[in-house]
Amino acid sequence: MGNVKWYMFNVHLWSAILDISFTFLVTPYFIFPATAGYPLGIFIWFGLDPVYQVTVLVVEIGMTIISILVLFENRYTFLAASRNDFWKRFRKGTFVILYIVAWTYFIPFIFQVPDPSIAVPIVLKQLPTLRCFYTGPIFVFTLDSTVVARVTMLKLIIDFSYLGLLVYLTFRSLIKQTQSAALSKKTLALQRKFFGLIIIQTVIPFAILILPIAYCGWAMSVEFYNQAFNNFAFIVIASHGLISTIAILLIHEPYRTVLIGKCNRKVGDSGPNSNGVPQPIARGNSRPI
């Protein structure tokens, strides 16, 4: 399973990039149910337009999802489809399309951003209590989020349907190979264990993110506004990196072993005498040797 480490690294890389953007580079402040807010991260210091900052986040979310799809696809190909020419062509074509969509599907919405002089007063009228506690600038991405929401939802349904298909096919392949003894018992046991671990690793962060994302969708659908709930929802979303890291350390023993080893080494090195050579102790008025 040596080659899978690069697919796992790809997942970790895009997850880390997304978390850094969400919590440091962009740091979005949303005011749902309006599709509006303002970035508070370091990008704003460099004068990067908020619309491009939103696009960066959307692309990174798409690439993170695709990295997970590639990881699961690698497991299925390794177990069942490495010699299947049709699957090889299908997977290449599918991922080319998914990558193109992830990078480009949000571009048309960039050109539909309304004029701030018109859009901001409409949002302030929709949320009259907003200026009681927030007097900063407001960026309105769209006044009608229906099209954006529907297109994004369709994309997510396709992505997660493909992910579910890969999980099902891989699980079915493991069962078939167990029954036919195509692989050794030790190899099958390792494959089953690893497959279960990456499922758990994927499910835990998504399970935690479902609630705040569902709240945001509900708030937009019923036009419910509570900034405290908005802030709490995005604090939970921003904790994705912390949750993912804890899940990885709890699930994958190699990561845990390396971390514990590093910590033990640091503790040993920070002792009073890290080179292990005992020093003579002066007594009374005698000088140290």
C-alpha positions in Angstrom: 0.0 0.0 0.0 3.0 2.2 -0.5 1.5 4.3 -3.3 -1.5 5.3 -1.3 0.6 7.6 0.9 0.7 10.2 -1.9 -3.1 10.1 -2.2 -3.4 10.6 1.5 -0.9 13.4 1.3 -3.0 15.0 -1.4 -6.1 14.9 0.9 -4.1 16.4 3.8 -2.6 19.1 1.6 -5.9 20.4 0.2 -7.6 20.1 3.7 -4.7 22.2 5.2 -4.9 24.8 2.4 -8.7 25.1 2.9 -8.3 25.4 6.7 -5.6 28.1 6.4 -7.6 30.1 3.9 -10.8 29.8 6.0 -9.2 30.8 9.3 -6.3 33.1 8.2 -6.2 34.2 4.6 -9.9 34.9 4.0 -11.7 34.6 7.4 -15.2 35.2 6.1 -17.8 37.0 8.3 -21.2 36.0 6.9 -24.6 37.5 7.6 -27.0 34.9 6.6 -29.8 34.8 5.4 -28.4 37.4 3.0 -25.7 36.1 0.7 -23.4 38.8 2.1 -20.6 39.4 4.5 -17.1 40.5 4.5 -13.6 38.9 4.6 -11.5 39.7 7.6 -8.3 37.8 6.7 -4.9 38.8 5.5 -6.0 38.8 1.8 -8.0 42.0 2.5 -4.8 43.8 3.5 -3.4 43.2 0.0 -6.5 44.6 -1.5 -7.8 41.4 -3.0 -11.4 41.8 -4.1 -13.9 39.9 -1.9 -15.4 38.2 -4.9 -12.1 36.5 -5.7 -11.7 35.5 -2.1 -15.0 33.8 -2.1 -14.0 32.0 -5.4 -10.8 30.8 -3.8 -12.7 29.2 -0.9 -15.2 27.6 -3.3 -12.4 26.2 -5.5 -10.5 24.8 -2.5 -13.6 23.1 -1.2 -14.1 21.5 -4.6 -10.4 20.3 -4.7 -10.7 18.9 -1.2 -13.7 16.9 -2.1 -12.0 15.6 -5.3 -8.9 14.6 -3.3 -11.1 12.4 -1.2 -12.7 10.9 -4.3 -9.2 10.2 -5.8 -8.2 8.4 -2.6 -11.3 6.1 -2.6 -10.9 5.6 -6.3 -7.4 4.5 -5.8 -8.5 1.9 -3.3 -11.1 0.5 -5.6 -8.7 0.4 -8.6 -6.1 -1.4 -6.6 -8.5 -4.0 -5.3 -10.7 -4.7 -8.3 -10.2 -2.6 -11.4 -6.4 -2.4 -12.1 -6.8 -4.5 -15.3 -10.2 -3.1 -16.4 -9.6 -1.0 -19.5 -13.1 0.4 -19.4 -12.7 1.6 -15.8 -9.3 3.2 -16.6 -10.9 5.2 -19.4 -13.9 6.0 -17.3 -12.0 7.2 -14.3 -9.7 9.4 -16.4 -12.6 11.1 -18.2 -14.6 11.5 -15.0 -11.8 13.1 -13.0 -10.9 15.5 -15.9 -14.6 16.7 -15.9 -14.6 16.9 -12.1 -11.4 19.0 -12.0 -12.7 21.3 -14.8 -16.0 21.8 -13.0 -14.3 22.4 -9.6 -12.1 25.2 -11.1 -14.6 26.8 -13.4 -18.2 26.3 -12.3 -18.2 29.4 -10.0 -16.7 31.8 -12.5 -20.1 32.8 -14.2 -21.4 34.0 -10.8 -18.5 36.4 -10.4 -19.9 38.5 -13.2 -23.3 38.7 -11.6 -22.2 40.5 -8.4 -24.6 43.4 -8.0 -23.6 47.1 -7.6 -22.8 47.7 -3.9 -24.6 51.1 -4.0 -27.8 49.2 -4.8 -27.3 45.9 -3.1 -26.0 47.1 0.4 -29.1 49.2 1.2 -31.3 46.3 0.2 -29.5 44.0 2.7 -29.6 46.6 5.4 -33.3 46.9 4.9 -33.6 43.1 5.1 -31.6 43.0 8.3 -32.4 46.3 10.1 -30.6 45.2 13.4 -27.3 44.6 11.7 -25.9 48.1 12.1 -26.6 48.0 15.8 -23.4 45.9 16.3 -21.6 45.8 12.9 -20.6 49.0 11.2 -18.0 47.7 8.9 -18.1 47.2 5.1 -20.5 44.7 3.5 -19.9 42.7 0.4 -23.1 41.4 -1.3 -22.4 38.4 -3.5 -25.9 38.2 -4.9 -29.4 39.4 -4.1 -30.9 36.1 -5.3 -29.0 33.1 -4.2 -31.4 30.6 -5.8 -29.3 29.9 -8.9 -26.0 29.7 -6.9 -27.5 27.4 -4.3 -29.1 25.1 -6.8 -26.0 24.8 -9.0 -23.8 24.2 -5.9 -26.2 21.6 -4.5 -26.3 19.8 -7.9 -22.5 19.7 -7.9 -22.3 18.4 -4.3 -24.9 15.7 -5.1 -22.9 14.5 -8.1 -19.6 14.5 -6.0 -21.0 12.6 -3.1 -23.0 10.2 -5.3 -19.7 9.2 -7.0 -18.1 8.9 -3.5 -20.9 6.7 -2.3 -20.5 4.5 -5.5 -16.8 4.1 -4.9 -17.3 3.1 -1.3 -20.0 0.6 -2.3 -17.8 -0.9 -5.1 -14.8 -1.2 -2.9 -16.7 -2.8 -0.1 -18.3 -5.3 -2.5 -14.9 -6.0 -4.0 -13.5 -6.8 -0.5 -16.3 -9.2 0.1 -15.8 -11.0 -3.2 -12.1 -11.3 -2.7 -12.7 -12.6 0.8 -15.0 -15.3 -0.5 -12.7 -16.3 -3.4 -9.5 -16.0 -1.5 -7.9 -14.0 -4.3 -5.6 -12.3 -1.9 -3.9 -13.6 1.2 -5.8 -13.4 4.5 -3.2 -10.9 5.9 -3.4 -8.7 2.8 -7.2 -8.7 2.9 -7.2 -7.9 6.6 -4.9 -4.9 6.1 -7.1 -3.7 3.2 -10.3 -4.0 5.2 -8.7 -2.2 8.1 -7.3 0.6 6.1 -10.5 1.0 4.1 -12.5 1.3 7.3 -10.1 3.8 8.7 -10.2 6.2 5.8 -14.1 6.0 5.8 -14.1 6.9 9.5 -11.5 9.7 8.8 -13.7 11.1 6.1 -17.0 10.7 8.0 -16.1 12.4 11.3 -15.3 15.9 9.9 -18.2 15.8 7.5 -20.6 14.7 10.3 -19.6 17.7 12.3 -19.9 20.1 9.4 -23.4 18.9 8.4 -25.1 20.7 11.3 -23.7 24.2 10.6 -24.1 23.9 6.9 -27.7 22.7 7.3 -28.4 25.6 9.6 -27.0 28.1 7.0 -29.3 26.5 4.3 -32.3 26.6 6.6 -31.6 30.2 7.6 -31.5 31.3 3.9 -34.7 29.3 3.1 -36.8 30.8 5.9 -34.9 34.2 6.0 -34.0 33.7 9.7 -31.3 36.0 11.1 -29.3 35.5 14.2 -25.7 36.7 14.1 -24.7 34.7 17.2 -25.9 31.5 15.4 -24.1 32.6 12.3 -20.8 33.1 14.1 -21.1 29.8 16.0 -21.8 27.9 12.8 -18.7 29.2 11.2 -16.6 28.7 14.3 -17.6 25.0 14.0 -16.8 25.0 10.3 -13.4 26.7 11.0 -12.6 23.9 13.5 -12.5 21.4 10.6 -8.7 21.3 10.6 -8.5 20.6 14.4 -11.2 17.9 14.2 -9.6 16.2 11.2 -6.2 16.3 12.9 -7.5 14.7 16.1 -9.4 12.1 14.0 -6.2 11.2 12.1 -4.2 10.8 15.3 -6.8 8.7 17.0 -7.4 6.5 13.9 -4.1 6.0 12.2 -1.5 4.4 14.5 1.6 5.5 12.4 0.7 9.2 12.8 0.2 8.7 16.5 3.4 6.8 16.9 5.5 9.4 15.1 3.9 12.2 17.2 4.4 10.5 20.5 8.0 9.7 19.5 8.7 13.3 18.6 7.1 14.5 21.9 9.2 12.0 23.9 12.3 13.1 22.1 11.5 16.8 22.9 11.0 16.0 26.5 14.2 14.1 26.7 16.2 16.9 24.9 14.7 19.6 27.2 16.1 17.9 30.4 18.7 19.5 32.6 21.5 17.7 30.7 20.5 16.5 27.3 23.8 14.8 26.5 23.5 12.3 29.2 26.9 13.0 30.9 26.6 13.5 34.6 28.1 16.7 36.1 29.9 16.8 39.3 28.0 18.5 42.1 29.9 21.1 44.3 29.5 20.7 48.0 30.0 23.3 50.6 32.6 25.9 49.6 34.4 23.6 47.1 34.6 24.7 43.5 33.0 22.6 40.7 35.5 20.3 39.0 
